[in-house]
Amino acid sequence: MHRVLVVEDSTIFRTLLKETLQSRFPSMEILEAVDGEEAMKEITARLPDLIFMDIKLPGENGLDLTARIKAEYPHVTVIVLTSYDTPEYREAAVKAKANHFLA
C-alpha cells in the first residue's frame, strides 16, 4: 500500500486533495499535516512514499521543509503544489531537491 502525506494549511484545499486522491486510489493511505512540525511527526511515525507540499505554511515554509525532508529521506518523492508560479519559486523548489513543481 502506498502512503501519501498532504502538507497544506488550508483545510479546504487539504480536504479536497485528500478526497480526490482517495476516490481515485482507494487503497492509498493519506496522511495530513498543517505545518512543518506536524509533517515531521507524521514522517517520523509513518514514512510516506509521496508528499504533496504547499509553499506557504505557518512557521517553516514548504521549501525549507522540503530541503530538510530530502536531506533526511532522499528517496521520498516531494511534489511542491502552489498557486505562485514564479521563476523564483521554481528555482527554490529545484534547490530544495523537490521532485516536481506544480503550479
N, C-alpha and C positions, 0 to 999 in steps of 0.2 A: 504494500500500500504506500502511496506517495503522501508526503506530508508537506503542506504549504503554510507559510506564515504571511499574513497580511498586516503590514505596519502602516497604519493610517490613523490620524487623529480625528478625522471626520466620521462620525458614527454612520451617517447616511451613506457615504461612499464605501466605507469598510463593509457595511452590511450588504450593500448592493453587489460588491465584488464577491463577497463570500457566497451569497445566494446564487449568483451567476455561475461561479466555479462549481458549487455543489450540485446545481442542476445538470451541468454538463459532465461532471466527473463525480458521480455519487459515492464511489468508494474512496475518494480522496479525503484525508483528514485535514481540516482547515483550522489553523490557529489564528488568534488575533492579538494585536498589541497596539496601544495608542501612542506609545513613545519609546525611546531607546531603552529605558530601564526595563519596561515590560518585555520588549523584544528580546533583550539579552537573557532574561529569566526564562522565556519560552525556548529560546535556542539552547540554553544550557540543559533544560529539563527534557526537551523532546526535539532534538535536532531536525530541522526541516530540510527537505531536498531543494525547495524553491522558496524565495522570499520576494514578495511584491512590496517595494519600499517607496513611501512618499518622501518628498524632499523636505517640505515644511512640517516639522514636528515640534512639539513643545520640548524645551531643553535641547538636547543634542539633535542637530539636523540630520536628515536622512542620508546625506552624502558622507558626513563624518562617520555615521553609524555603519554605512556600507563598507567604508575603508576598514573599520575596526572588525567587522564580521569577516571580511575577506582575508584579513591578516590572520585571524584565529581559525577560520573554517574556509580555506580557499576552494574547496570542492563544492560548496553550496552556491547555487545559482541565484543571483540577485538581479531583479528587474526593477529599475527605477521608473516609477509612474508619476507623471506630473502634468500639470496644465501650463507649465512655464517652459516653453520650447525656445530656449535661447542658446546660442553657441557656448556661453559661459557655463551653463548648467550641463550641457552635453560634455564639454571638456572636463568639468569637475567629476562627472559620473565615470568617465574613462579613467581619470586619475585615481578615483576611489576603487577601481577594478570591478565596477558593475558589469554584468554580462550583457545587459541590454538597457536601452533608454527609450521609453515610450512616452510620447507627449500627445 
